[in-house]
Amino acid sequence: MISRYGASDFWDDNSGEVSEPETPKAYFDGLTTPLTLEIEQSETKRISFSLPVSGRLKEDPAKGYESGEGVIVPLSFLENIIRQSSPEAKKVTTYPTVLVKVSDISQVSEVEQAIKRQGFQTYSMESVRLPLEKEARQKQLMLGGLGAISLIVAAIGITNTMIMSITERTKEIGIMKALGCYVRDIRWIFLSEAGMIGLMGGFIGCIISYLVSFAMNMAAVGGSVLSDELGMMGGSEAGRLSIIPPWLAVFAILFSVVIGLGSGFYPANKAVRISALEAIRNE
């Protein structure tokens, strides 16, 4: 293909920069220019049909290529063209494929089942989405089970740590009771310590999760430059393999605090039940 633009056409003498040529206008206006469809039956016979234009569709790839390519005509007009151009054509028109559109995405499953009950085969994104959702739920259950086991182990670890702390600080608890500290204050001290352990665990877990997510995204884009990954983290989510929304990180931290408080409830109650006299005597 030879372009009608030369090298000098892209150079601006005033600014000293390369400029793109203006896009040429369309050859004709489809809304005002008469259109004619010609069908060649033989070398000497042609049939012409006038195509009155009533409008132009706005191109939308989500609705199909038909919105940006070709010509859309009424069904009766098309049948008339077929009858005149092919006299041997069947009287009954058959269609290999029918495109059905619904007004809302929630109606896809219901309409698809109704078409299947009539004996027709169907294909829709719903039939693709359901198996994917089922597989995703199975993976979520598996990962949720692993997470629940890890959570139980972490809760037992916090409880064990707090019990050891109470055992080592028995004399301190006795002194606090002898000085007249309220039982609720002693309980709150150990609960706050357990909650702080959960808070620190939540922060560390979020930091590790973001680092792993960063590494996964870097590996997904083939090890591109660091600035591209940083741009994806602060901008669009397109092309990212791992996405951690901010609300999920906040929820994880708060949930870790709740788990820490729950794990420290038994050790805190055990601490307030210690006798002050026995605690002071303890070495």
N, C-alpha and C positions, 0 to 999 in steps of 0.2 A: 504494500500500500504506500503511495507517495502522497505526502502532505502538501497542501497548497501554501503552507506557511514556510518561509525561509528562515534562516538563522537570525537575520537582521530584524525580522518581525517581532522577536521576543525581547529586543534590547531597547530600553528607554534612554535616549540621549540626555534627557534633562536630569533624571534621578540616577542614571548609571546602574540601574538594576534590571534584572530580567523580569519581564511581565508576561502573563499568559494572554493569548489572544481571546477576543470576545467570542462567546459561543454563538454560532450562526442561528438565525431564526429558523423555525420549522418550515418545511417546504410548502405546506398548506395548512389551513385551519379546518380541522375535522368537523367543527360545528356548523360552518357556513359553506363549505365546499361540497357540491353534490357528489355522492359516492355511488358507484355502480359495480355490481358483482356479475362477472362474466364466467359462464361455464362452457367449456369447449367439449361438445359431444363428438365431433369429428373434425376433419380438416376444413370442412366447408360449412359446418353448422355450429353456431354459438347461441347460447341463451343468455340474455341480460336481465338482471333484476335491479331495480332501483332500491337503494338503502336509505330511507329517510332517517336522519340522525335526530334523536330526541334528547341526548345528553351525553355527558362523559363521566365515567366512574372515577372516583378518587382511588388511586392505587393503594392497596392494602395487602401486603404479602401474607398477613395472618389469615385472610379470607381466601387465599388462593391466587395463582398466577392469572386467573381470568380477569381480575380487577385491573390489571395493567397491560394485558396482551389480548389481541384478537378482538372480535366483534360479538356482542351479545344480541341475539334476536329473539322475538317471541317464538314459542313452539309451533304455533299455527303457520307462521311465515316460513319456518324451516321445513315443515312437512310439505308445504306448497312447492318449495324449491326442489325437494327430493322427488315429488311426483312428476314435475315437469321435466326435470333433467334425467330421470331414470324411470321410464314407463314400466319397466319390468320390476320395479321395486314392490315389496310386499304391501298389501293394504293395511296390515296391522304393524304398527311400529313397535319394535322392541328396543330395550335399553339395557346394556350390560352393567351399567353403574348408575346409581341414583344418589345424589348428594343431599342429605337432610340436615337442615340447620335448626337449632332450637333457640328460643329467646333468652334462655338462662342456662348456665353450665350445670346447675343442679338438676336439670331435666334430662341430661344426656343419658343417664343410666335407665330411667323409666322409658324413654322413647326407644332406646336400643333393645330393651327387653320386649317391648310391644312389637317391634319389627321382627325379632327372632321368633316370637310366637306365631307369626304369619308364615313361617317357613323360609325366611330369607337369611342369608349370611350378612353379618355386619362387621364393620371395623371402625373403631373410634379410639381416641386417646384415652377414653375411659377403660377400654380393654387392656391398654398398656399400663395405665396408672395403677389399676388394682393389683396386678402381680407385683409391681414395684413397691407398693405400699405394704403388701403382705411380707415381702422380703425385708423391707426396712423395719417392720414391727418385730420380726424374728430377731434381727440383729440388735434392735433396741432391748428386747427382752434378755438376750444373751449378755450384752454389755451392762444392762441394769442389774443382772444377777451378780456379775463380777464386781460392780460398784457396791452392791449391797454387802457382799462379803468383805470388801475392803472397809466399808463403813463400820461394820460390826467389829472388825479387828481394831480399827482406829479408836472406837468407843471403849473397847476393853482396855486398850493401851492407856487412854486418858484416865480411866478409872483406876487402873493399877498404879499409875504414876501418882495420883492424888492420895491413894491409900498409903503408899510408901512415904509420901510427904507428911501425912498426918502421923504416921508411926515415928518418924524422925523428929517431929515437932510436938510431941506429946507434952513435954515439959512447958513449952511455950504456950500451948493451949491452957494448961493448968494455971499459969501465971496470969493470962488474960482473964480467966474466970475469977481468980482470986482478987484481981484489981477491980472487978465489978463490970466487966464488959458484958453487953447483952448477948444472949444466945444468937439472935438474928444477925448481929455484927460478925460473930465468929463464923456463922454459916455463910454470910455474904463474902467473907475473905476467901474462903476456899472455892465458892462458886465463881467468884471473879477470876481466880487463878485458872480454874478449869475453862472458863469462857475465853480467857486470854490465850490459852493453849490452842483452842479451836480457832480463834481469830488468826493467830500466826500460821497455823496449818492451812487455813483458807487462803491467805495471802501467798504463801509459798506455792500452793497448788495452782493458783491462778497464774503466777509468774511462769511456772514450768509449762502450763498449758499454752500460754501465749508463745513461749519459745518453741514448743513442739509444733504449734500451728504455723509459726513463721517458717520453720524448717520444711514443713510439708508443702507450703505454698512455693517456697524457693525450688524444691525438687519438682513440683508440678510444672513450673514454667521452664524447666530445663536449666536451672542454675543461671538465670539472667542476672543483670546487674542489680545491686542492692537498692538503688533508687527506684527501680520499677516496683519492687516488692513493697517498699515504704509508701509509694504512691497508691498501691492497691489497698494497703492497710488503712489509709486515710481517705480513700475515695470510693470508687465504685467497687462492688463486690463481684463483678463479672470476672471470670477467669480464676477465681480463688477456690482452692480445693478445701480449705478449712476456714470456717467463719465462727468466731466467738463473739456474740453480741454483748455489749456492755451490761445489759440487764442480767444476763446469765452469770457474769462474773460477780456482780453485786449479790445476786441470789446465792451463789456458791459460798461467798464469804459469810453472809448472814446465816445460812444453813449450817456452816461449820461452827459458828458461835453457839447455835442452838444445840448442836450435838455435844459440844464441849460442856455446856451447862447441864444437859441431861446426864452426861457421864459423870459429872462431878456432884450430882445431887446425893447419891448414896454416900460417898466419902465425907461430904459436908455434914450430913446427918450423923454419921459415925463420930465425927469430931466433936459435935455439940453434946453427944451422950457420954463423953469421957468425964469421969469424976475429977473434980478439981484437985482433991487431996491426993488421989492416986497419980494424977498427971504430974503434980509437983514432986512427988517422991520418985517418979520414974527417972532412970539414968540412961 
